[in-house]
Amino acid sequence: MENIILFTVSDLTKYTSQRSGEVKFGERIHTVPSGADIWEHIRADEAEFVLFGIPEDIGVRANHGRPGTASAWESAVRSIVNLQHNKYLKGNKILILGKVDVDQAMQEAAGLDASAKEDRKRLSELVESIDKIVSHIVCKIILAGKIPIIIGGGHNNAYGNIKGAALAKGKPVNAINFDAHTDFRMLEGRHSGNGFTYAFEEGFLKNYFIFGMHENYTPKTVLETIKANSDRVKFNTYEQIAIREEKSFTTEILHALNFIGDTPFGVEIDLDSLPDVASSAMTPTGFSVEKARKFVHFMGEQENAAYLHLCEGAPDLGSDKNSHLTGKLIAYLVSDFMKAKSEQ
């Protein structure tokens, strides 16, 4: 049992807004047929990328955050299937696998209170159960010769992505995290703030670079931990680049790549690093969407980029009238990564 709710042709039809004279992604995107061996089918399919979602906010709850990240998958997939299939990007380059089956875990988590010790312990256990599923799926996709694109969910899922990639590659992998936060908090039970710490301590994560960390929201203890591991964990801050202009965005991208690019690495994008994007830790200041798109494109151009993870988007926490915008943003970032990879 793969714990996946497969995305079907019927789903494509339901979500795709067909229009005369146009061809949408949803009319060309591939899916896994009912009854087929999932991984054999993916291995044989012509698609270069495999997309799946993790519609959960359990890790966010365990980290005392605002729930809502479970809604990103639905919003994102609606936007992705309605991209235009044209000379710039073809819909048949991607296969939508489906979503991790987290329904039961989500129902249980809704009744738990992270401020209560036993409840928080149980939330962490639920996160661990999702970790196992995510790492398995990512590993199988990479072993099938494809590139995973993962839509979260909370940033707790970075752990499963990194572990899955490391298992598939047979060695620790690197990661770069475009984020306002380090998510390198202490080992206190799994949650959205320590996915990289657990991956690092368990030997799945080799080198880790945090790009654009916000100085105001990084605890002293985390800075001390990073300093103690400075040979393998490096960072720059948003303030260094965009406020004090001590460093340049372009130079820092190259510096980061030099640190993580010599071995397979994961590209992690936390949407709470972008101003006014609906997320569990929404920010009024940060890098622009255009900077994020350039970052994703640049990293996608690198041969060793092993996967893309977009997380912490929470359309349910945004404006009712424009709740679709988070999904549309995710679709832009997904297409930027795909275009970059296809141009290699």
TORKOL-429776 format. One record per atom (N, C-alpha, C, CB): x, y, z. Coordinates in steps of 0.05 Angstrom, whole numbers, padded with zeros to 5 digits, always signed. Glycine has a CB too. Layout:
<nodes>
XYZ ...
</nodes>
This chain:
<nodes>
+00017-00024+00000 +00000+00000+00000 +00017+00025+00000 -00019+00000+00024 +00014+00043-00019 +00031+00066-00022 +00021+00091-00007 +00034+00072-00051 -00002+00090+00005 -00014+00113+00019 -00016+00137+00001 +00004+00120+00043 -00023+00132-00024 -00026+00154-00044 -00055+00153-00055 -00006+00151-00067 -00068+00176-00056 -00093+00178-00069 -00087+00188-00098 -00113+00198-00054 -00089+00170-00117 -00080+00176-00144 -00097+00198-00156 -00081+00151-00161 -00084+00215-00172 -00097+00235-00188 -00106+00222-00214 -00079+00260-00193 -00131+00225-00222 -00142+00210-00244 -00148+00228-00268 -00167+00196-00235 -00154+00215-00290 -00163+00230-00314 -00189+00245-00308 -00167+00211-00338 -00206+00233-00292 -00231+00247-00283 -00224+00272-00268 -00248+00228-00266 -00204+00271-00251 -00195+00295-00236 -00186+00317-00255 -00173+00288-00216 -00170+00309-00275 -00160+00328-00295 -00184+00342-00309 -00143+00313-00316 -00203+00326-00317 -00227+00337-00330 -00242+00357-00312 -00246+00315-00339 -00244+00349-00287 -00259+00366-00268 -00245+00393-00263 -00262+00351-00241 -00218+00392-00262 -00203+00417-00255 -00196+00434-00278 -00178+00409-00240 -00195+00422-00302 -00185+00437-00326 -00208+00452-00339 -00173+00418-00346 -00204+00478-00342 -00223+00495-00356 -00217+00497-00385 -00224+00524-00343 -00229+00479-00400 -00223+00478-00429 -00235+00502-00444 -00233+00451-00441 -00221+00511-00464 -00229+00534-00479 -00223+00530-00509 -00216+00560-00468 -00241+00537-00526 -00237+00534-00554 -00213+00549-00564 -00262+00543-00570 -00196+00536-00580 -00172+00549-00591 -00148+00549-00572 -00179+00578-00597 -00151+00537-00549 -00129+00535-00530 -00124+00506-00522 -00134+00553-00505 -00100+00500-00513 -00094+00474-00502 -00082+00478-00474 -00074+00458-00521 -00095+00468-00454 -00086+00471-00427 -00069+00447-00419 -00110+00474-00408 -00053+00451-00397 -00036+00430-00387 -00053+00405-00381 -00022+00440-00361 -00077+00410-00369 -00094+00388-00361 -00102+00370-00384 -00118+00398-00348 -00100+00380-00409 -00107+00364-00432 -00083+00347-00442 -00117+00382-00455 -00059+00351-00430 -00035+00337-00438 -00021+00323-00415 -00016+00357-00452 -00026+00332-00391 -00013+00320-00367 -00019+00290-00365 -00023+00334-00342 +00001+00275-00356 -00002+00246-00352 -00011+00239-00324 +00024+00232-00359 -00024+00217-00321 -00031+00206-00295 -00025+00176-00295 -00062+00210-00289 -00027+00163-00272 -00023+00134-00270 -00050+00121-00273 -00009+00126-00243 -00054+00103-00293 -00079+00090-00297 -00087+00072-00273 -00079+00074-00322 -00112+00071-00268 -00122+00053-00246 -00114+00024-00252 -00153+00055-00244 -00103+00011-00231 -00095-00017-00233 -00067-00021-00243 -00113-00031-00252 -00053+00001-00252 -00026-00002-00262 -00007-00004-00239 -00018+00021-00281 +00016-00016-00243 +00038-00015-00224 +00049+00013-00224 +00060-00037-00230 +00046+00027-00202 +00053+00056-00201 +00081+00062-00211 +00049+00067-00174 +00100+00048-00199 +00128+00055-00204 +00138+00045-00231 +00146+00045-00182 +00128+00023-00240 +00135+00013-00267 +00123+00032-00288 +00125-00015-00272 +00099+00042-00283 +00087+00060-00302 +00102+00087-00303 +00057+00066-00294 +00110+00097-00280 +00125+00122-00279 +00152+00119-00292 +00128+00131-00249 +00165+00097-00287 +00191+00092-00300 +00189+00092-00330 +00202+00065-00290 +00167+00081-00341 +00164+00079-00370 +00153+00104-00383 +00147+00055-00377 +00141+00121-00367 +00128+00145-00377 +00148+00165-00388 +00110+00158-00356 +00140+00181-00408 +00158+00200-00420 +00161+00225-00404 +00148+00208-00448 +00144+00230-00384 +00145+00254-00368 +00171+00255-00352 +00121+00255-00348 +00182+00279-00350 +00207+00283-00335 +00203+00288-00306 +00223+00306-00347 +00179+00299-00299 +00173+00307-00272 +00149+00293-00261 +00169+00338-00271 +00150+00287-00235 +00127+00275-00222 +00118+00293-00199 +00134+00246-00211 +00093+00302-00200 +00082+00320-00180 +00065+00306-00161 +00066+00343-00194 +00069+00312-00135 +00050+00302-00115 +00047+00321-00092 +00059+00274-00104 +00025+00319-00078 +00018+00338-00056 +00017+00325-00029 -00008+00352-00062 +00022+00341-00008 +00020+00331+00019 +00001+00351+00034 +00048+00330+00033 -00025+00346+00032 -00045+00366+00042 -00049+00364+00072 -00072+00362+00028 -00028+00372+00087 -00029+00370+00116 -00019+00396+00129 -00012+00346+00126 -00027+00400+00154 -00016+00422+00170 -00009+00412+00198 -00035+00446+00171 -00004+00386+00200 +00001+00374+00227 +00028+00384+00238 +00001+00343+00224 +00048+00385+00220 +00074+00395+00229 +00073+00424+00238 +00094+00392+00207 +00057+00440+00225 +00053+00468+00232 +00040+00469+00260 +00036+00483+00211 +00019+00453+00264 +00006+00453+00290 +00025+00445+00312 -00018+00433+00289 +00042+00425+00307 +00061+00415+00327 +00082+00437+00333 +00075+00390+00317 +00086+00456+00315 +00105+00478+00318 +00091+00503+00328 +00119+00483+00292 +00066+00500+00338 +00051+00523+00349 +00044+00543+00327 +00066+00536+00371 +00042+00534+00302 +00035+00553+00280 +00006+00553+00274 +00051+00546+00256 -00002+00570+00255 -00030+00571+00246 -00036+00550+00225 -00036+00600+00236 -00055+00533+00229 -00061+00513+00209 -00073+00526+00184 -00081+00492+00220 -00070+00513+00162 -00080+00523+00136 -00064+00513+00112 -00079+00553+00137 -00040+00503+00117 -00023+00493+00095 -00035+00469+00081 +00004+00487+00105 -00054+00456+00093 -00067+00433+00080 -00082+00441+00055 -00086+00419+00099 -00088+00466+00052 -00104+00476+00029 -00088+00482+00004 -00120+00500+00037 -00061+00482+00006 -00045+00490-00016 -00046+00471-00040 -00016+00493-00007 -00048+00445-00035 -00048+00426-00057 -00071+00430-00076 -00048+00397-00046 -00095+00432-00065 -00119+00436-00082 -00116+00461-00099 -00144+00437-00064 -00108+00483-00086 -00105+00508-00100 -00084+00507-00122 -00099+00530-00081 -00061+00494-00115 -00039+00492-00134 -00046+00475-00158 -00014+00481-00120 -00058+00452-00154 -00063+00434-00176 -00084+00446-00195 -00073+00407-00165 -00103+00461-00185 -00122+00475-00202 -00109+00495-00221 -00144+00489-00185 -00088+00509-00210 -00074+00528-00227 -00055+00514-00246 -00058+00547-00209 -00042+00493-00237 -00023+00479-00255 -00036+00467-00279 -00008+00458-00239 -00059+00454-00275 -00072+00441-00298 -00083+00462-00318 -00094+00423-00288 -00086+00487-00309 -00096+00507-00328 -00075+00525-00340 -00116+00524-00313 -00049+00518-00336 -00028+00531-00351 -00031+00525-00380 +00000+00522-00340 -00021+00543-00397 -00023+00539-00426 -00001+00519-00436 -00020+00565-00441 -00009+00499-00451 +00009+00481-00464 +00018+00494-00489 -00004+00452-00469 +00044+00503-00491 +00053+00518-00514 +00083+00513-00519 +00048+00548-00511 +00095+00529-00535 +00123+00524-00542 +00142+00529-00519 +00132+00542-00565 +00134+00543-00499 +00151+00549-00476 +00152+00526-00456 +00142+00574-00462 +00130+00511-00454 +00129+00489-00435 +00106+00470-00443 +00126+00498-00406 +00112+00445-00443 +00092+00425-00452 +00081+00410-00427 +00105+00405-00471 +00055+00407-00428 +00041+00393-00406 +00049+00364-00403 +00012+00395-00410 +00058+00351-00425 +00064+00323-00424 +00092+00318-00411 +00064+00311-00451 +00105+00339-00402 +00130+00336-00388 +00126+00328-00358 +00147+00361-00390 +00101+00330-00349 +00095+00325-00321 +00073+00304-00318 +00087+00351-00307 +00077+00288-00297 +00057+00268-00290 +00048+00275-00261 +00069+00239-00291 +00022+00277-00258 +00011+00283-00231 +00005+00256-00218 -00015+00301-00232 +00020+00250-00197 +00016+00225-00183 -00008+00226-00165 +00041+00219-00166 -00012+00247-00150 -00034+00249-00132 -00026+00261-00106 -00047+00222-00127 -00039+00254-00084 -00033+00265-00058 -00030+00243-00037 -00056+00285-00050 -00013+00250-00017 -00010+00231+00005 -00036+00229+00020 +00014+00240+00024 -00044+00205+00028 -00069+00201+00042 -00064+00208+00072 -00080+00172+00039 -00072+00232+00079 -00068+00242+00107 -00095+00247+00121 -00051+00267+00107 -00116+00238+00109 -00143+00245+00119 -00147+00237+00148 -00164+00232+00102 -00140+00212+00155 -00144+00203+00182 -00126+00218+00202 -00138+00173+00184 -00101+00223+00194 -00083+00237+00212 -00092+00266+00216 -00054+00237+00200 -00102+00278+00195 -00112+00306+00197 -00137+00307+00216 -00120+00316+00169 -00154+00288+00214 -00177+00287+00232 -00169+00285+00261 -00196+00264+00224 -00149+00268+00266 -00140+00266+00294 -00126+00291+00303 -00121+00242+00296 -00110+00303+00286 -00095+00327+00293 -00113+00350+00300 -00076+00335+00271 -00136+00352+00287 -00154+00374+00292 -00164+00375+00320 -00178+00372+00272 -00163+00352+00334 -00173+00350+00362 -00151+00352+00382 -00188+00325+00366 -00126+00358+00373 -00103+00359+00392 -00094+00388+00396 -00080+00342+00381 -00083+00393+00420 -00074+00420+00427 -00044+00419+00432 -00089+00430+00453 -00028+00433+00415 +00001+00432+00417 +00012+00443+00443 +00013+00447+00394 -00004+00459+00458 +00005+00469+00483 +00004+00449+00506 -00011+00494+00491 -00010+00426+00500 -00012+00404+00520 +00010+00384+00513 -00040+00391+00520 +00026+00376+00533 +00050+00360+00528 +00043+00334+00513 +00063+00353+00554 +00023+00319+00522 +00017+00294+00510 +00006+00297+00482 -00003+00278+00527 -00010+00318+00478 -00021+00324+00451 +00001+00331+00431 -00041+00346+00452 +00021+00347+00441 +00043+00354+00423 +00059+00330+00416 +00060+00376+00436 +00063+00312+00435 +00077+00287+00429 +00063+00271+00408 +00080+00270+00455 +00036+00270+00410 +00021+00255+00390 +00022+00269+00363 -00008+00252+00399 +00022+00295+00362 +00025+00309+00337 +00051+00302+00324 +00022+00340+00341 +00072+00301+00339 +00099+00294+00329 +00099+00265+00318 +00120+00297+00351 +00085+00248+00331 +00083+00220+00322 +00068+00219+00295 +00069+00202+00342 +00048+00235+00292 +00034+00236+00266 +00052+00247+00244 +00008+00254+00269 +00068+00267+00251 +00087+00278+00232 +00107+00256+00223 +00102+00302+00243 +00116+00240+00242 +00135+00218+00236 +00122+00198+00217 +00144+00205+00262 +00096+00193+00220 +00083+00174+00203 +00082+00184+00174 +00055+00167+00213 +00078+00210+00171 +00078+00223+00145 +00106+00223+00133 +00066+00252+00146 +00126+00228+00150 +00154+00227+00141 +00161+00201+00126 +00173+00230+00166 +00152+00179+00137 +00157+00153+00125 +00145+00151+00098 +00147+00130+00143 +00121+00160+00094 +00107+00159+00069 +00121+00177+00048 +00078+00167+00071 +00127+00202+00056 +00140+00221+00038 +00167+00211+00029 +00142+00248+00052 +00184+00201+00048 +00210+00192+00040 +00209+00168+00021 +00226+00184+00065 +00189+00151+00025 +00185+00128+00007 +00178+00137-00021 +00164+00109+00018 +00159+00156-00023 +00150+00165-00049 +00173+00180-00064 +00126+00184-00046 +00187+00198-00050 +00209+00213-00063 +00230+00194-00072 +00221+00233-00043 +00237+00174-00056 +00257+00154-00063 +00249+00139-00088 +00262+00135-00040 +00224+00130-00089 +00215+00114-00112 +00214+00131-00138 +00187+00103-00106 +00207+00156-00136 +00206+00173-00160 +00234+00177-00171 +00193+00201-00153 +00253+00183-00154 +00280+00187-00163 +00292+00161-00174 +00298+00197-00140 +00286+00139-00161 +00296+00113-00172 +00284+00107-00199 +00290+00091-00152 +00260+00118-00204 +00247+00114-00230 +00259+00133-00252 +00217+00118-00228 +00278+00149-00244 +00291+00167-00263 +00277+00193-00267 +00294+00153-00289 +00260+00200-00249 +00244+00225-00252 +00251+00245-00230 +00214+00219-00251 +00242+00270-00234 +00248+00291-00215 +00222+00297-00199 +00258+00317-00229 +00222+00294-00173 +00198+00299-00157 +00194+00330-00154 +00200+00286-00130 +00169+00338-00156 +00160+00365-00149 +00139+00361-00127 +00149+00381-00174 +00145+00371-00103 +00128+00366-00080 +00114+00391-00071 +00144+00354-00057 +00088+00390-00068 +00072+00413-00058 +00064+00406-00029 +00048+00419-00076 +00074+00422-00010 +00065+00419+00018 +00038+00432+00023 +00086+00429+00038 +00028+00430+00047 +00040+00420+00071 +00060+00439+00084 +00052+00394+00066 +00067+00431+00109 +00086+00446+00124 +00114+00439+00116 +00082+00441+00153 +00133+00455+00127 +00161+00451+00121 +00173+00427+00136 +00177+00475+00127 +00157+00414+00153 +00165+00389+00164 +00171+00368+00143 +00143+00378+00183 +00159+00371+00120 +00163+00351+00098 +00190+00353+00085 +00141+00355+00077 +00206+00373+00091 +00233+00374+00081 +00249+00349+00090 +00248+00399+00091 +00243+00339+00114 +00257+00315+00124 +00252+00291+00106 +00248+00309+00153 +00227+00286+00099 +00220+00264+00082 +00232+00267+00054 +00191+00261+00080 +00233+00291+00044 +00244+00296+00018 +00274+00290+00018 +00240+00325+00009 +00288+00300+00038 +00317+00296+00040 +00324+00267+00044 +00329+00313+00063 +00310+00254+00062 +00315+00226+00068 +00309+00209+00043 +00297+00216+00091 +00287+00214+00029 +00280+00199+00005 +00301+00202-00017 +00253+00208-00006 +00311+00228-00020 +00331+00233-00041 +00357+00219-00033 +00336+00263-00044 +00365+00220-00007 +00389+00207+00002 +00388+00177-00002 +00395+00214+00031 +00366+00165+00004 +00363+00136+00000 +00365+00128-00029 +00336+00126+00012 +00352+00145-00046 +00353+00139-00075 +00382+00142-00086 +00334+00157-00090 +00396+00162-00077 +00423+00167-00087 +00444+00150-00073 +00430+00197-00082 +00437+00138-00051 +00455+00120-00037 +00476+00136-00021 +00469+00102-00056 +00471+00161-00015 +00490+00177+00000 +00475+00202+00010 +00515+00185-00017 +00487+00216+00030 +00474+00241+00039 +00472+00262+00017 +00490+00252+00063 +00452+00278+00017 +00448+00298-00003 +00450+00326+00011 +00421+00295-00017 +00453+00346-00006 +00453+00374+00004 +00425+00386+00001 +00474+00391-00011 +00422+00410+00013 +00396+00424+00010 +00401+00454+00011 +00376+00415+00031 +00385+00468-00004 +00385+00498-00002 +00356+00506+00004 +00395+00511-00028 +00353+00523+00023 +00327+00531+00033 +00323+00561+00031 +00323+00522+00062 +00305+00569+00013 +00298+00597+00009 +00276+00603+00029 +00288+00603-00021 +00283+00616+00051 +00265+00616+00074 +00272+00639+00093 +00267+00590+00089 +00251+00649+00106 +00255+00669+00127 +00265+00657+00153 +00228+00684+00133 +00262+00631+00155 +00270+00616+00179 +00289+00593+00172 +00245+00605+00194 +00304+00585+00192 +00324+00563+00187 +00311+00536+00188 +00346+00565+00208 +00289+00533+00203 +00277+00506+00208 +00299+00487+00217 +00263+00495+00182 +00317+00497+00234 +00339+00482+00245 +00337+00482+00276 +00366+00493+00235 +00313+00481+00285 +00308+00481+00314 +00316+00454+00327 +00279+00487+00321 +00315+00453+00353 +00325+00430+00368 +00309+00404+00362 +00325+00435+00397 +00320+00382+00369 +00307+00356+00366 +00288+00352+00390 +00328+00332+00365 +00264+00361+00387 +00244+00360+00409 +00218+00347+00401 +00238+00389+00418 +00221+00328+00381 +00197+00316+00369 +00192+00330+00343 +00173+00318+00388 +00184+00315+00323 +00181+00326+00296 +00160+00347+00293 +00176+00304+00277 +00167+00369+00280 +00148+00390+00273 +00160+00406+00249 +00142+00408+00297 +00146+00427+00241 +00154+00441+00217 +00179+00458+00220 +00131+00459+00208 +00188+00461+00245 +00212+00477+00250 +00238+00462+00253 +00208+00493+00274 +00238+00435+00249 +00263+00420+00253 +00267+00398+00233 +00263+00409+00281 +00255+00400+00210 +00259+00379+00190 +00288+00376+00181 +00242+00385+00166 +00302+00399+00178 +00329+00399+00170 +00348+00389+00192 +00339+00426+00160 +00341+00395+00217 +00357+00386+00240 +00357+00356+00241 +00346+00398+00266 +00333+00344+00239 +00331+00315+00241 +00346+00302+00217 +00302+00306+00241 +00343+00313+00193 +00356+00302+00170 +00387+00304+00173 +00347+00316+00144 +00396+00326+00185 +00424+00330+00189 +00435+00311+00210 +00429+00359+00199 +00421+00308+00233 +00430+00291+00255 +00430+00261+00247 +00413+00296+00279 +00411+00254+00230 +00408+00226+00222 +00425+00218+00198 +00379+00219+00216 +00440+00237+00187 +00460+00231+00167 +00449+00231+00138 +00471+00205+00172 +00425+00242+00134 +00414+00244+00107 +00421+00270+00093 +00384+00240+00108 +00426+00291+00110 +00433+00317+00099 +00462+00323+00105 +00415+00339+00113 +00477+00329+00083 +00505+00335+00086 +00509+00365+00090 +00521+00325+00060 +00508+00381+00068 +00511+00410+00070 +00484+00423+00068 +00530+00420+00048 +00480+00444+00083 +00454+00458+00085 +00460+00488+00083 +00439+00451+00111 +00446+00501+00064 +00448+00531+00061 +00421+00543+00064 +00460+00538+00033 +00419+00563+00082 +00394+00578+00086 +00397+00605+00072 +00387+00582+00117 +00380+00610+00052 +00382+00634+00036 +00361+00655+00044 +00379+00627+00006 +00370+00678+00053 +00351+00700+00060 +00338+00698+00087 +00331+00701+00039 +00351+00685+00106 +00341+00683+00133 +00335+00711+00144 +00360+00668+00151 +00313+00714+00159 +00306+00739+00171 +00319+00741+00199 +00275+00742+00173 +00335+00761+00203 +00350+00764+00228 +00332+00766+00253 +00368+00788+00226 +00309+00779+00250 +00291+00784+00273 +00278+00759+00283 +00270+00804+00265 +00278+00738+00268 +00263+00714+00276 +00280+00689+00277 +00240+00709+00257 +00306+00693+00283 +00324+00670+00286 +00334+00669+00315 +00348+00672+00266 +00327+00649+00330 +00335+00647+00358 +00365+00645+00361 +00322+00623+00371 +00375+00656+00384 +00404+00655+00390 +00414+00626+00391 +00409+00669+00417 +00397+00608+00402 +00406+00580+00404 +00410+00568+00376 +00385+00564+00419 +00393+00575+00357 +00396+00564+00330 +00422+00575+00317 +00372+00571+00313 +00427+00601+00321 +00452+00613+00311 +00477+00599+00323 +00453+00643+00317 +00475+00592+00348 +00497+00578+00361 +00501+00550+00349 +00493+00577+00391 +00479+00537+00344 +00480+00510+00332 +00493+00512+00304 +00452+00497+00330 +00484+00532+00288 +00496+00535+00261 +00526+00541+00263 +00481+00558+00247 +00533+00558+00282 +00562+00565+00285 +00578+00540+00292 +00565+00586+00307 +00567+00523+00309 +00581+00499+00316 +00584+00479+00293 +00566+00485+00339 +00568+00483+00272 +00569+00465+00249 +00574+00481+00223 +00542+00450+00246 +00591+00502+00226 +00595+00521+00204 +00608+00510+00180 +00611+00544+00214 +00621+00486+00183 +00633+00474+00159 +00612+00461+00141 +00653+00453+00168 +00588+00456+00153 +00567+00442+00137 +00541+00458+00136 +00562+00415+00149 +00538+00479+00151 +00514+00495+00151 +00521+00524+00148 +00497+00491+00177 +00512+00536+00126 +00518+00565+00121 +00492+00580+00115 +00538+00568+00098 +00493+00606+00116 +00469+00622+00111 +00477+00650+00103 +00451+00623+00136 +00458+00664+00091 +00459+00693+00089 +00432+00703+00099 +00464+00703+00060 +00430+00729+00103 +00405+00740+00113 +00392+00759+00093 +00409+00755+00140 +00366+00762+00095 +00351+00780+00078 +00362+00809+00082 +00321+00779+00085 +00368+00816+00107 +00377+00843+00114 +00404+00849+00102 +00378+00847+00144 +00422+00829+00101 +00448+00832+00089 +00446+00839+00060 +00465+00807+00093 +00427+00826+00046 +00424+00829+00017 +00406+00853+00010 +00413+00804+00005 +00382+00854+00021 +00362+00873+00012 +00361+00899+00028 +00335+00860+00012 +00369+00899+00053 +00367+00923+00069 +00394+00938+00071 +00357+00916+00097 +00414+00924+00082 +00440+00938+00085 +00458+00936+00060 +00455+00925+00108 +00450+00919+00041 +00463+00915+00015 +00493+00909+00019 +00460+00940-00001 +00499+00893+00039 +00527+00884+00043 +00534+00862+00024 +00530+00874+00072 +00514+00848+00014 +00518+00827-00005 +00498+00830-00028 +00515+00799+00008 +00505+00819-00051 +00486+00821-00074 +00472+00794-00078 +00502+00828-00100 +00447+00796-00087 +00431+00772-00091 +00444+00753-00110 +00403+00780-00102 +00454+00763-00133 +00467+00746-00153 +00492+00732-00143 +00474+00762-00178 +00509+00748-00129 +00534+00736-00118 +00528+00715-00098 +00551+00758-00106 +00507+00720-00081 +00501+00701-00060 +00489+00675-00071 +00481+00714-00041 +00474+00677-00093 +00465+00652-00106 +00489+00635-00115 +00447+00659-00130 +00509+00648-00126 +00532+00633-00135 +00548+00622-00112 +00550+00652-00152 +00549+00638-00090 +00563+00629-00066 +00549+00604-00054 +00564+00652-00045 +00523+00605-00054 +00507+00583-00043 +00511+00558-00060 +00477+00590-00042 +00510+00562-00087 +00513+00539-00105 +00540+00526-00102 +00509+00548-00134 +00561+00542-00097 +00587+00532-00093 +00589+00514-00068 +00608+00555-00090 +00571+00519-00049 +00571+00504-00024 +00555+00478-00026 +00559+00521-00002 +00533+00478-00043 +00516+00455-00044 +00514+00441-00071 +00488+00463-00035 +00526+00453-00091 +00521+00444-00118 +00537+00421-00129 +00524+00465-00136 +00557+00411-00113 +00575+00391-00124 +00564+00362-00120 +00602+00393-00111 +00541+00360-00107 +00528+00334-00103 +00498+00338-00105 +00536+00322-00075 +00482+00317-00109 +00453+00321-00111 +00442+00338-00087 +00439+00294-00112 +00424+00357-00094 +00413+00374-00073 +00384+00379-00077 +00429+00400-00072 +00370+00384-00056 +00342+00391-00057 +00338+00421-00057 +00327+00379-00034 +00318+00430-00071 +00311+00459-00072 +00285+00462-00056 +00307+00469-00102 +00288+00476-00034 +00266+00480-00015 +00257+00510-00016 +00274+00472+00014 +00232+00514-00021 +00221+00542-00022 +00199+00544-00002 +00212+00549-00051 +00203+00562+00018 +00182+00567+00038 +00168+00593+00030 +00194+00569+00067 +00142+00591+00025 +00127+00614+00015 +00124+00635+00037 +00100+00606+00005 +00130+00629+00062 +00128+00650+00082 +00152+00669+00081 +00126+00637+00110 +00170+00665+00062 +00192+00684+00058 +00184+00707+00039 +00216+00669+00046 +00161+00705+00027 +00152+00725+00008 +00130+00743+00020 +00141+00711-00017 +00132+00769+00016 +00113+00787+00029 +00084+00782+00020 +00121+00815+00023 +00066+00782+00040 +00038+00782+00036 +00027+00757+00022 +00030+00805+00020 +00043+00736+00022 +00033+00710+00011 +00020+00695+00035 +00056+00693-00002 -00004+00686+00031 -00018+00672+00053 -00002+00647+00061 -00047+00664+00044 +00006+00647+00087 +00021+00625+00098 +00017+00624+00128 +00051+00627+00090 +00028+00603+00140 +00025+00599+00169 +00040+00620+00184 +00034+00572+00178 +00062+00631+00173 +00078+00652+00185 +00081+00675+00166 +00106+00641+00194 +00059+00687+00158 +00058+00707+00137 +00076+00731+00145 +00029+00716+00133 +00090+00742+00125 +00108+00764+00130 +00101+00789+00113 +00137+00756+00125 +00105+00813+00124 +00100+00837+00109 +00124+00846+00093 +00091+00860+00127 +00147+00833+00097 +00172+00841+00084 +00188+00816+00076 +00189+00859+00102 +00203+00818+00054 +00219+00796+00045 +00225+00799+00015 +00204+00769+00050 +00238+00779+00004 +00245+00780-00024 +00220+00780-00041 +00263+00756-00032 +00221+00793-00064 +00198+00794-00082 +00193+00767-00095 +00203+00815-00104 +00169+00764-00106 +00162+00740-00121 +00181+00737-00145 +00133+00741-00131 +00189+00759-00157 +00207+00757-00180 +00234+00746-00172 +00210+00785-00193 +00244+00754-00148 +00269+00744-00138 +00267+00713-00133 +00278+00758-00112 +00244+00705-00122 +00240+00677-00116 +00239+00661-00143 +00213+00673-00101 +00226+00672-00163 +00225+00659-00189 +00252+00656-00201 +00206+00674-00208 +00269+00677-00199 +00296+00676-00210 +00312+00655-00195 +00310+00704-00208 +00308+00654-00169 +00322+00634-00152 +00315+00606-00161 +00316+00638-00122 +00289+00601-00164 +00280+00574-00172 +00291+00567-00200 +00250+00572-00172 +00290+00586-00218 +00300+00581-00245 +00329+00574-00245 +00294+00604-00263 +00345+00590-00230 +00374+00586-00229 +00380+00559-00217 +00387+00608-00212 +00367+00552-00195 +00373+00526-00183 +00363+00503-00201 +00359+00524-00156 +00341+00507-00215 +00332+00487-00234 +00350+00481-00257 +00305+00494-00244 +00367+00501-00264 +00386+00498-00285 +00409+00479-00278 +00397+00525-00293 +00412+00474-00252 +00435+00459-00243 +00430+00429-00246 +00442+00465-00214 +00449+00415-00256 +00446+00386-00261 +00440+00370-00236 +00471+00375-00274 +00451+00379-00213 +00448+00364-00188 +00423+00371-00173 +00472+00369-00171 +00406+00389-00183 +00381+00395-00169 +00363+00370-00171 +00366+00420-00182 +00358+00357-00148 +00345+00331-00147 +00315+00333-00144 +00356+00315-00125 +00305+00354-00131 +00276+00357-00128 +00269+00386-00122 +00266+00338-00106 +00244+00393-00124 +00234+00419-00116 +00211+00415-00096 +00224+00436-00141 +00213+00429-00074 +00192+00428-00053 +00182+00457-00048 +00203+00415-00027 +00156+00461-00052 +00143+00486-00046 +00124+00482-00023 +00127+00497-00071 +00128+00497-00001 +00113+00491+00023 +00104+00516+00038 +00129+00474+00041 +00087+00512+00058 +00077+00532+00077 +00057+00551+00065 +00100+00548+00088 +00050+00548+00039 +00029+00564+00028 +00002+00556+00041 +00027+00561-00003 -00015+00575+00047 -00040+00570+00061 -00062+00587+00050 -00037+00575+00092 -00073+00579+00027 -00095+00595+00015 -00118+00600+00034 -00105+00581-00010 -00124+00582+00052 -00146+00586+00071 -00142+00609+00089 -00150+00560+00087 -00117+00618+00092 -00111+00641+00109 -00110+00667+00094 -00085+00637+00124 -00115+00666+00068 -00114+00690+00051 -00141+00703+00048 -00102+00684+00025 -00143+00722+00030 -00167+00736+00024 -00187+00717+00010 -00162+00760+00006 -00212+00718+00018 -00232+00700+00006 -00235+00706-00024 -00259+00704+00020 -00232+00731-00031 -00236+00738-00059 -00212+00730-00077 -00241+00768-00061 -00189+00727-00065 -00165+00721-00080 -00150+00696-00070 -00146+00744-00080 -00166+00677-00059 -00153+00653-00048 -00139+00636-00069 -00174+00636-00034 -00145+00641-00095 -00132+00626-00116 -00103+00635-00121 -00148+00628-00141 -00095+00658-00111 -00070+00670-00118 -00046+00653-00107 -00068+00698-00107 -00049+00641-00084 -00027+00624-00074 -00022+00601-00093 -00034+00613-00046 -00043+00588-00102 -00040+00566-00122 -00028+00576-00148 -00067+00553-00127 -00036+00600-00156 -00025+00611-00181 +00005+00617-00178 -00040+00637-00188 +00013+00626-00154 +00042+00631-00149 +00057+00604-00150 +00045+00644-00121 +00046+00584-00137 +00059+00558-00138 +00062+00548-00167 +00043+00537-00121 +00042+00552-00183 +00043+00543-00211 +00065+00558-00226 +00016+00548-00224 +00069+00584-00221 +00091+00599-00233 +00118+00586-00226 +00090+00628-00225 +00121+00581-00200 +00147+00570-00190 +00152+00542-00202 +00147+00569-00160 +00131+00525-00203 +00134+00499-00215 +00142+00501-00244 +00107+00483-00212 +00129+00518-00259 +00136+00521-00287 +00163+00533-00291 +00115+00539-00302 +00172+00551-00274 +00199+00562-00276 +00220+00540-00272 +00204+00584-00255 +00216+00522-00253 +00234+00500-00248 +00235+00481-00271 +00226+00485-00222 +00211+00474-00282 +00209+00455-00304 +00223+00467-00329 +00180+00449-00310 +00219+00492-00334 +00231+00504-00358 +00262+00504-00355 +00222+00533-00361 +00272+00510-00331 +00300+00510-00327 +00312+00483-00331 +00307+00521-00299 +00299+00462-00319 +00309+00435-00322 +00308+00425-00351 +00293+00416-00304 +00287+00433-00365 +00284+00424-00393 +00304+00437-00411 +00256+00430-00402 +00315+00460-00403 +00334+00475-00419 +00363+00465-00415 +00333+00504-00413 +00367+00447-00396 +00394+00437-00390 +00407+00425-00415 +00394+00417-00367 
</nodes>
